[in-house]
Amino acid sequence: MDVHYTYGMGDFEEISEAADRLNPKARRLRKAYLLLGIALVALPFLAGGSIRHPDVSLWPTIPFGVLLIMYAANSRPRKLARKYYSVAPYEYKASITEAGITTLSPTVRTELNWAAFSRCIEAENVLALVYENVMYVFPKRAFSEQQWEEFHGLIQRFLSQAR
């Protein structure tokens, strides 16, 4: 089957979020940074017993708390996707067969056998196949309903054999 598609930033945001959901340790760490940051900012006020009279000796904890909060806020998957991915304004083509996947853009052609892919990451409207440290992203809108089902069948068949 042959499909044609262009990427939107939403595709990268959605697949980044799906990949993040597969890594609960990173999510817990981000939440811990946020909570620790809030605690460090609140500490001088809690120790002083009043918002008007914070414990001055604990003021140095505030900048560290703010940095932890900023790190937690800036490491959200959608924000990282907007920072690290760019959307090229051209069309991609993919040929998907039982032998593998061939992708073609104006700048590069890639041929990969199914055995090359180590895993599949799926979100509601986009799917990514992972080869080493590279994700090949396929938006659902590029496929007809029948093609999408056939693509899923190939993934299930060949990625389960590779494991």
Secondary structure, DSSP 8 states (H G I E B T S, - for coil): -EEEE---HHHHHHHHHHHHHT-HHHHHHHHHHHHHHHHHHHHHHHHHTSSSS--GGGTTHHHHHHHHHHHHHHT-HHHHHHHH----SS-EEEEE-SSEEEEE-SS-EEEEEGGG--EEEE-SSEEEEEETTEEEEEEGGGS-HHHHHHHHHHHHHHHHHH-
